[in-house]
Amino acid sequence: MDDVTLWAFQHFFHMDKANACMHCAPVKFSPITFRLLDKLLAYWPVLEDITQEMSEVRHHQGKYELDPGR
């Protein structure tokens, strides 16, 4: 895993959160945020805790239909 993937994930995580705030709506993470999470989890060290942001996105997986236009 490289830092760039983590930085990209953090960028889209915070962008999704900001968009939800702008629309006064609950956050719905974008497909790219979920894909980046999957990539990070595939290479994350087993004995290392995931980040709070990763945990939040993982909690959202499968809870709503993804918007393919995002």
Secondary structure, DSSP 4 states (H G I P E B T S, - for coil): --HHHHHHHHHHHHHHHHHHHHTTS-----HHHHHHHHHHHHHS-TTSPPPHHHHHHHHHTTSS---TT-
